[in-house]
Amino acid sequence: MTTHQDAPPECPAHDPSQDARGPGGVMRMHSPVFQSDPAELYRALRREHGPVAPILLDGDIPAWLVLGYREVHYVTTNSELFARDSRRWHAWDRIPSDWPLLPYVFHTPSVLFTEGAEHQRRAGAITDVLSQVDQFELRATAEKVADELVDGFAGSGRAELMADFASQVPLRVMAGLFGLSPDETAALEQDMTDSLDDSPEAIQAYMRIHAAMSRLLERGRENPGPDVASRMLAHPAGLEEEGIIQDMISIIAAGQQPTSNWIGNTLRLMLTDDRFAVTLSGGRRSVGQALNEVLWADTPTQNFIGRWAARDTLLAGRRISKGDCLVLGLAAANTDPEVQPDFSAGSVGNQAHLSFSHGEHRCPVPAPEMAEVIARAAVEVLLDRLPDVMLTVPAAEVHWRPSIWMRGPVALPVDFTSI
């Protein structure tokens, strides 16, 4: 018989956050642990540091992660104190030329990095151009694209919804707005994925996207039409060409990857949560409810880099030095226990999330509306066409993309009655 004295000592439960620690015990955002279970590490950072936490980016470059809802709201509201021009960063002498996050932070003449009156000029032009897109035509185009994609696999009784559907709908809709050919669209898809992941291919992929937008701009100059490039060139703001190219990259990147993940995350929720299952009477909770809940719980853009402090300041009791980099923790802010709505209690209409950021540098007004039109059309067409669609793997085996920036399933394999 083993006595109490003979029993081995109990081992404390392993804290996964310890595997993501760098020098001084600071959390590494680029660690595999962070990528596999970010929500747990957000909770660990909150417990340890509160709403603003020190982190390490790739290469152990220090930054701050803003986790709290109120703090993200404050930072994005105060654009003069927490500015967008990345040239303010004091860490540039430590950044190698092949740093994978360069596409996010390298200053370009884009609306993303402009400030003040120049930002208003560029953002106003983008808003005007996107406002010219007819919402009813956009919905009809998205439905047509979704139907064509479903037609491509409906007869087989099986599909992988991320590659075969969710990533394709927004890409093909955006391709139409930009006047891209099918060959150009196919090449752009992989480059978009590589440029927005923490990938060694990020810089090369970004350069190929730049080249593709340059070709579209030249095409719009030679043969003007209703495409985005032509409309940007014709806008009375008189935008310079390199700025237009950079803004086109921002528009198509924001329109494709986040919307693709919004579709994928919504389908994942509706296929794994009993609240969205088809009942005996044929009803289910609405697609609109699922789309909104995803923006709170699994927002497509998890983190956004960044803001740079224009002067020494305090944020949630933390001393932020001039030139410090702040990463906006959009997913962490949306799941802040102080503000997260209780959807089981009927908070289905709450749209106060920060998924499209906030303040002067939030997504241009028409962009979230366009993304919702595309995402809603895609999900509704799929569920209408394939009402008995089911995942072929347990919900726990639906893995997330290994990205700290984007949130979306790697794959959604499904079965359904072939038609």
C-alpha positions as CSV (number, residue, x, y, z in Angstrom):
1,M,0.0,0.0,0.0
2,T,1.3,3.5,-0.8
3,T,1.1,5.8,2.2
4,H,0.5,9.5,2.0
5,Q,4.2,10.0,2.7
6,D,5.1,7.8,-0.3
7,A,2.9,9.6,-2.8
8,P,4.6,11.8,-5.4
9,P,4.2,15.5,-4.9
10,E,1.4,17.1,-6.9
11,C,2.5,19.1,-9.9
12,P,0.9,22.4,-10.4
13,A,-1.2,22.9,-13.5
14,H,1.0,24.1,-16.4
15,D,0.4,27.7,-17.3
16,P,0.6,27.9,-21.1
17,S,1.5,31.6,-21.0
18,Q,4.9,30.6,-19.5
19,D,5.8,29.1,-22.9
20,A,5.4,32.4,-24.5
21,R,7.7,34.4,-22.2
22,G,10.8,36.3,-23.5
23,P,13.5,38.2,-21.7
24,G,12.3,39.6,-18.3
25,G,9.3,37.4,-18.5
26,V,7.6,39.6,-21.1
27,M,5.0,37.9,-23.3
28,R,6.0,37.2,-26.9
29,M,3.2,37.9,-29.3
30,H,4.9,36.0,-32.0
31,S,5.1,32.7,-30.1
32,P,3.2,29.6,-31.2
33,V,1.4,29.5,-27.9
34,F,0.0,33.0,-28.5
35,Q,-1.1,31.9,-31.9
36,S,-2.9,28.7,-30.7
37,D,-4.8,30.2,-27.8
38,P,-4.7,34.0,-27.8
39,A,-7.8,34.4,-25.6
40,E,-6.1,32.6,-22.7
41,L,-3.1,34.8,-23.0
42,Y,-5.2,37.9,-23.1
43,R,-6.7,36.8,-19.8
44,A,-3.2,36.0,-18.4
45,L,-2.0,39.5,-19.5
46,R,-5.0,41.1,-17.9
47,R,-4.5,39.3,-14.6
48,E,-0.8,40.2,-14.5
49,H,-0.8,43.8,-16.0
50,G,-4.3,45.1,-16.3
51,P,-5.6,46.8,-19.4
52,V,-2.2,47.8,-20.9
53,A,0.5,45.1,-21.0
54,P,4.2,45.1,-22.1
55,I,4.8,42.6,-25.0
56,L,7.5,41.6,-27.4
57,L,7.0,41.6,-31.2
58,D,9.0,39.5,-33.7
59,G,12.7,39.8,-32.9
60,D,11.8,40.6,-29.3
61,I,11.0,44.3,-30.2
62,P,9.2,45.8,-27.2
63,A,5.7,47.3,-27.5
64,W,2.5,47.8,-25.5
65,L,-0.7,45.7,-26.1
66,V,-3.8,47.7,-25.2
67,L,-6.2,45.1,-23.9
68,G,-9.0,47.1,-22.2
69,Y,-12.1,48.3,-24.1
70,R,-12.0,51.7,-22.5
71,E,-8.3,52.0,-23.1
72,V,-8.5,51.1,-26.8
73,H,-11.4,53.6,-27.1
74,Y,-9.3,56.3,-25.5
75,V,-6.2,55.6,-27.6
76,T,-8.1,55.7,-30.9
77,T,-10.0,58.8,-29.9
78,N,-6.8,60.8,-29.1
79,S,-5.1,60.7,-32.4
80,E,-2.8,63.6,-31.6
81,L,-1.4,61.9,-28.5
82,F,-1.4,58.4,-30.0
83,A,-0.5,59.1,-33.6
84,R,-0.4,56.9,-36.7
85,D,2.8,58.1,-38.4
86,S,5.2,55.2,-37.7
87,R,8.2,57.4,-38.3
88,R,7.8,58.5,-34.7
89,W,8.9,55.0,-33.5
90,H,12.2,55.1,-31.6
91,A,13.0,51.4,-32.4
92,W,13.8,51.8,-36.1
93,D,17.5,51.2,-35.5
94,R,16.6,47.7,-34.2
95,I,14.4,46.7,-37.1
96,P,16.0,44.5,-39.8
97,S,15.2,44.9,-43.4
98,D,13.5,41.5,-43.6
99,W,11.4,42.0,-40.5
100,P,8.1,40.2,-41.2
101,L,5.9,43.0,-39.7
102,L,7.4,45.7,-42.0
103,P,4.3,45.7,-44.3
104,Y,2.3,46.8,-41.2
105,V,4.6,49.6,-39.9
106,F,6.8,50.9,-42.7
107,H,5.7,54.4,-43.5
108,T,4.1,54.9,-46.9
109,P,2.0,57.8,-48.3
110,S,-1.1,55.8,-47.5
111,V,-4.2,56.9,-45.6
112,L,-3.1,54.5,-42.9
113,F,-0.1,56.6,-41.9
114,T,-1.3,60.2,-42.6
115,E,-2.4,62.6,-39.9
116,G,-4.4,65.7,-39.5
117,A,-5.6,67.5,-42.7
118,E,-3.8,65.2,-45.0
119,H,-5.5,62.2,-43.4
120,Q,-8.9,63.9,-43.8
121,R,-8.2,64.5,-47.5
122,R,-7.2,60.9,-48.2
123,A,-9.9,59.4,-46.0
124,G,-12.5,61.7,-47.6
125,A,-11.5,60.6,-51.1
126,I,-11.7,56.9,-50.2
127,T,-15.1,57.4,-48.6
128,D,-16.4,59.2,-51.7
129,V,-15.1,56.5,-54.0
130,L,-16.6,53.6,-51.9
131,S,-19.8,55.5,-51.5
132,Q,-20.3,55.3,-55.2
133,V,-20.7,51.5,-55.0
134,D,-24.5,50.8,-55.1
135,Q,-25.4,48.6,-52.1
136,F,-28.1,46.7,-54.0
137,E,-25.8,46.0,-56.9
138,L,-23.1,44.9,-54.4
139,R,-25.6,42.5,-52.7
140,A,-26.6,41.1,-56.1
141,T,-23.0,40.6,-57.1
142,A,-22.1,38.8,-53.9
143,E,-25.1,36.5,-54.2
144,K,-24.2,35.7,-57.8
145,V,-20.6,34.9,-56.8
146,A,-21.7,32.8,-53.8
147,D,-24.2,30.9,-56.0
148,E,-21.5,30.2,-58.6
149,L,-19.1,28.9,-56.0
150,V,-21.8,26.6,-54.5
151,D,-22.6,25.3,-58.0
152,G,-19.0,24.3,-58.2
153,F,-19.2,21.8,-55.3
154,A,-22.9,21.2,-54.7
155,G,-22.9,18.0,-56.7
156,S,-20.1,16.4,-54.7
157,G,-21.8,16.5,-51.3
158,R,-18.7,17.8,-49.6
159,A,-16.6,20.9,-49.5
160,E,-13.9,22.8,-47.6
161,L,-15.7,26.1,-46.9
162,M,-12.7,28.3,-46.2
163,A,-10.8,27.6,-49.4
164,D,-13.8,26.8,-51.6
165,F,-16.1,29.5,-50.4
166,A,-15.3,32.0,-47.6
167,S,-12.0,33.2,-49.1
168,Q,-13.4,33.3,-52.6
169,V,-16.6,35.4,-52.2
170,P,-15.1,38.7,-51.0
171,L,-12.0,38.2,-53.3
172,R,-14.2,37.9,-56.4
173,V,-16.5,40.7,-55.4
174,M,-13.5,43.0,-54.7
175,A,-11.9,41.9,-58.0
176,G,-14.9,43.2,-59.8
177,L,-14.7,46.5,-58.1
178,F,-11.0,46.8,-59.0
179,G,-11.4,45.5,-62.5
180,L,-9.1,42.5,-61.9
181,S,-8.9,39.6,-64.4
182,P,-9.4,36.0,-63.1
183,D,-5.7,35.3,-63.4
184,E,-4.8,38.4,-61.5
185,T,-7.4,37.5,-58.8
186,A,-6.0,34.1,-58.2
187,A,-2.4,35.4,-57.8
188,L,-3.6,38.1,-55.4
189,E,-5.4,35.7,-53.1
190,Q,-2.2,34.0,-51.9
191,D,-0.3,37.2,-51.7
192,M,-2.9,38.7,-49.5
193,T,-2.8,35.7,-47.2
194,D,1.0,35.8,-47.0
195,S,1.3,39.6,-46.5
196,L,-1.2,39.6,-43.6
197,D,0.2,36.6,-41.8
198,D,3.4,36.7,-39.7
199,S,5.2,35.0,-42.6
200,P,8.7,35.1,-44.0
201,E,7.0,35.7,-47.4
202,A,5.2,38.9,-46.1
203,I,7.5,41.5,-47.7
204,Q,7.8,39.7,-51.1
205,A,4.0,39.2,-51.1
206,Y,3.5,42.9,-50.3
207,M,5.7,43.9,-53.2
208,R,3.8,41.8,-55.6
209,I,0.5,43.3,-54.4
210,H,2.1,46.8,-54.9
211,A,3.0,45.8,-58.5
212,A,-0.5,44.6,-59.2
213,M,-2.1,47.8,-57.9
214,S,0.4,49.8,-60.0
215,R,-0.8,47.9,-63.1
216,L,-4.4,48.7,-62.3
217,L,-3.6,52.4,-61.9
218,E,-1.9,52.5,-65.3
219,R,-4.9,50.7,-66.7
220,G,-7.3,53.2,-65.1
221,R,-5.3,56.1,-66.6
222,E,-5.3,54.7,-70.1
223,N,-8.8,53.4,-70.1
224,P,-10.9,55.1,-67.4
225,G,-14.0,53.2,-66.1
226,P,-16.1,52.6,-63.0
227,D,-13.3,50.7,-61.2
228,V,-11.6,52.0,-58.0
229,A,-8.4,53.1,-59.6
230,S,-10.2,55.2,-62.2
231,R,-12.4,56.8,-59.6
232,M,-9.4,57.6,-57.3
233,L,-7.5,59.2,-60.2
234,A,-10.5,61.3,-61.1
235,H,-11.3,62.4,-57.5
236,P,-11.1,66.2,-57.1
237,A,-8.7,65.8,-54.1
238,G,-5.9,65.4,-56.7
239,L,-4.2,62.4,-55.0
240,E,-0.7,61.6,-56.0
241,E,-0.2,58.2,-57.8
242,E,1.9,56.5,-55.2
243,G,-0.6,57.5,-52.5
244,I,-3.4,56.0,-54.6
245,I,-1.5,52.8,-55.0
246,Q,-1.0,52.5,-51.3
247,D,-4.6,53.4,-50.6
248,M,-5.8,50.7,-53.1
249,I,-3.7,48.2,-51.2
250,S,-5.4,49.2,-48.0
251,I,-8.8,49.0,-49.5
252,I,-8.4,45.6,-51.1
253,A,-6.6,44.1,-48.1
254,A,-9.3,45.3,-45.7
255,G,-12.0,44.2,-48.0
256,Q,-10.7,40.7,-48.7
257,Q,-9.0,39.0,-45.7
258,P,-11.2,40.4,-42.8
259,T,-14.4,39.7,-44.7
260,S,-13.3,36.2,-45.6
261,N,-12.6,35.5,-42.0
262,W,-15.9,37.1,-40.9
263,I,-17.7,34.7,-43.3
264,G,-15.7,31.7,-42.0
265,N,-16.0,32.6,-38.3
266,T,-19.8,33.1,-38.8
267,L,-20.2,29.7,-40.6
268,R,-18.1,28.1,-37.8
269,L,-20.4,29.5,-35.1
270,M,-23.6,28.5,-36.9
271,L,-22.3,25.0,-37.6
272,T,-21.1,24.4,-34.0
273,D,-23.4,26.2,-31.7
274,D,-26.9,24.7,-31.1
275,R,-28.4,28.1,-30.8
276,F,-28.0,28.5,-34.6
277,A,-29.1,24.9,-35.5
278,V,-32.1,24.4,-37.7
279,T,-35.1,23.5,-35.5
280,L,-37.9,21.1,-36.3
281,S,-39.9,24.1,-37.6
282,G,-37.1,25.0,-39.9
283,G,-36.0,28.2,-38.1
284,R,-32.7,29.2,-36.7
285,R,-31.2,32.3,-35.1
286,S,-30.6,34.8,-37.8
287,V,-27.5,35.2,-39.8
288,G,-27.4,38.8,-38.7
289,Q,-27.2,37.7,-35.0
290,A,-24.3,35.4,-35.8
291,L,-22.4,38.0,-37.8
292,N,-22.7,40.5,-34.9
293,E,-21.8,37.9,-32.2
294,V,-18.6,37.0,-34.2
295,L,-17.5,40.6,-34.2
296,W,-17.5,40.5,-30.4
297,A,-16.3,37.0,-29.7
298,D,-14.0,36.1,-32.7
299,T,-13.4,39.4,-34.5
300,P,-11.6,38.8,-37.9
301,T,-8.9,41.5,-37.1
302,Q,-7.5,40.5,-33.7
303,N,-4.8,43.0,-33.2
304,F,-3.8,46.1,-35.2
305,I,-0.3,47.7,-35.1
306,G,-0.3,50.4,-34.2
307,R,-0.2,53.8,-32.6
308,W,3.0,55.7,-31.6
309,A,3.1,58.0,-28.6
310,A,3.7,61.6,-29.6
311,R,5.0,62.5,-26.2
312,D,5.5,60.9,-22.7
313,T,2.2,60.1,-21.1
314,L,0.3,57.7,-18.8
315,L,-2.2,55.1,-19.9
316,A,-4.0,53.0,-17.3
317,G,-1.2,53.8,-14.9
318,R,1.6,52.7,-17.4
319,R,4.3,55.2,-18.3
320,I,4.3,55.4,-22.1
321,S,7.4,57.0,-23.5
322,K,7.5,59.2,-26.6
323,G,7.9,57.0,-29.6
324,D,6.6,53.8,-28.0
325,C,4.6,51.5,-30.2
326,L,1.1,50.5,-29.1
327,V,-0.7,47.5,-30.5
328,L,-4.5,47.8,-30.5
329,G,-5.9,44.6,-29.0
330,L,-9.3,44.7,-30.7
331,A,-10.1,41.1,-29.9
332,A,-9.1,41.5,-26.2
333,A,-11.0,44.8,-26.0
334,N,-14.2,43.2,-27.4
335,T,-13.9,40.3,-24.8
336,D,-13.1,42.6,-21.9
337,P,-15.3,41.2,-19.1
338,E,-16.3,44.7,-18.1
339,V,-18.1,45.4,-21.4
340,Q,-18.7,42.1,-23.3
341,P,-22.4,41.6,-23.9
342,D,-24.2,38.5,-22.7
343,F,-25.7,37.1,-25.9
344,S,-27.5,34.4,-24.0
345,A,-29.5,37.2,-22.3
346,G,-30.6,38.7,-25.6
347,S,-27.9,41.3,-26.2
348,V,-28.0,40.5,-29.9
349,G,-28.3,44.1,-31.2
350,N,-25.3,45.5,-29.4
351,Q,-22.9,46.8,-32.0
352,A,-20.6,48.8,-29.8
353,H,-17.7,46.5,-30.6
354,L,-14.3,47.9,-31.7
355,S,-13.9,45.4,-34.6
356,F,-13.6,48.3,-37.1
357,S,-11.5,50.3,-34.7
358,H,-12.7,53.8,-33.6
359,G,-12.0,57.4,-34.0
360,E,-10.3,59.3,-36.9
361,H,-8.5,56.2,-38.2
362,R,-11.4,53.7,-38.1
363,C,-12.5,52.0,-41.3
364,P,-14.0,54.5,-43.7
365,V,-17.8,54.7,-43.2
366,P,-18.9,52.7,-46.3
367,A,-16.3,49.9,-45.7
368,P,-18.0,48.0,-42.8
369,E,-21.4,48.3,-44.5
370,M,-19.9,46.8,-47.7
371,A,-18.2,44.0,-45.8
372,E,-21.5,43.2,-44.0
373,V,-23.4,43.1,-47.3
374,I,-20.9,40.7,-48.8
375,A,-20.6,38.5,-45.6
376,R,-24.4,38.3,-45.1
377,A,-25.1,37.4,-48.7
378,A,-22.4,34.7,-48.6
379,V,-23.7,33.0,-45.5
380,E,-27.4,33.3,-46.4
381,V,-26.8,31.9,-49.9
382,L,-24.8,28.9,-48.6
383,L,-27.4,28.0,-45.9
384,D,-30.3,28.4,-48.3
385,R,-28.7,26.3,-50.9
386,L,-27.3,23.6,-48.5
387,P,-29.7,23.6,-45.5
388,D,-28.4,20.3,-44.1
389,V,-24.7,21.3,-44.3
390,M,-22.7,19.8,-41.4
391,L,-19.1,19.8,-40.3
392,T,-17.2,16.5,-40.8
393,V,-15.0,17.0,-37.8
394,P,-15.8,17.8,-34.2
395,A,-15.9,21.5,-33.3
396,A,-12.7,21.1,-31.2
397,E,-10.8,20.0,-34.3
398,V,-11.6,23.2,-36.2
399,H,-8.3,25.0,-35.8
400,W,-7.5,28.6,-36.1
401,R,-5.0,30.2,-38.5
402,P,-1.6,30.7,-36.9
403,S,-1.8,34.5,-36.9
404,I,-1.8,37.0,-34.1
405,W,-3.3,39.6,-36.5
406,M,-6.1,37.7,-38.3
407,R,-8.7,35.4,-36.7
408,G,-10.2,32.7,-38.9
409,P,-10.4,28.9,-39.3
410,V,-7.7,27.0,-41.2
411,A,-10.4,24.8,-42.7
412,L,-14.1,24.1,-42.5
413,P,-14.7,20.6,-44.0
414,V,-18.4,19.9,-44.5
415,D,-20.8,17.3,-45.8
416,F,-24.3,17.9,-47.2
417,T,-26.9,16.3,-49.5
418,S,-25.6,16.7,-53.0
419,I,-27.8,18.7,-55.4
